[in-house]
Amino acid sequence: MAPGDPVRQQVCVRPGTVVSLVLRPRTDGKRWTALRSSAPVFVLPSGWRLGADGTARASLRCAGTRGGVADVTALAKEPDLAGAGGVAFTLQVNVVPHTTAG
């Protein structure tokens, strides 16, 4: 991974799971600006807040009954530049339903 490339992580969870996401301040001077889900029907970010120390926090609420995949992306930008900023972190969330025995 080259410097400046977004960080990518992956997690598997059961339906109905709520994941707490904590993003510490960035060392490159960029600040967290927003959180987006590629599939809100499977993973819905809520409670986004940015602390005075630069730490961002959110809850990721996963679908209650269905399985699927969503990429949750965190955007970051320089504090003195306009615009939403670029993707700095991606969390791929796999919602995996319970298996049933036949």
N, C-alpha and C positions, 0 to 999 in steps of 0.2 A: 504494500500500500504506500503510495507516494504521500509526502507531506501535503496537507490540505484536502486529501480525499476524505469523504465521509466515512465514519465508523459504521460498521454493519454488525448487528447481533441478531440472534434468533432465540425464540423461546416457544415451547409447546405448553398449552394449558387446556384444562377441561372447560366445557361450556359453563357459563355463569361466573367464571373467575374474574376477580378485580385485581389488577396489577398496579402497584404504586411505582411510578417512574420518577426517579430523581436524577437530574442532570446537573452536575457540578459546574461551576464557572469554567469557561474555556481559558486555556493558557495563551491562546493566540490573540486575545483582545476582543474577539467577537462575542456578542451577547446573544443568548437564546431569544427568539422572537415569537415563535408559534409552533404548534404541534398539529400534524395532519394525519388522517387515516386514509389509506387507499380504498378501504371497504368498511365504512362505518356500520354496515349491517352486521359485520362480524366483530369489529373492535371499535369502540367509540371512546375517544379521549374526552375527559371532562375534568373540571376543576383546575384548569391551567392557571398557574400563578408563578410569578417571577419575584424572588426575594431580593431584598436590598443588597445582599452579598453576591448576587448573580446566579444563585441556585434556582433552577426551574423545577417545579413539581406538578404532576398530573396523575389522574387515575385513568386506567385503561379498562373499560367495562366490556367484557367479552359476551358474545351472543349466549343466550340462555339455553337454547336447544339445538342449534345447528353448528356444524363444523365448517371451517373455511380458513382462509389465509388473508391477512392484511399486513401491509407495510405501514408502520407508524413512523413518520419522518419528523425530525426536529429541525427547524430552521434557525440559522444564526447569521448575524450581520455585524458590521462595524457600527459602533454606537452613533457615529456622526454621518452615516450615509442613509439616504431615503430608500424605501422599498422593503419588501418582505425578507430579503436575504436568501441565501442558498441552503441546500440541504447539508447538514453537518453530522447528522446521526440518523440511522435507520434501524428500527427494531422490527424484524419479521415475526409476527405473532401467528402461530398455528393453533387454531381452536380445534381440538380433537375430541369427538364425542366418545362416550363410554362404549366399549364393545359389548355386544349381547351374545350370550351363549345360546346356540340353537338346540 
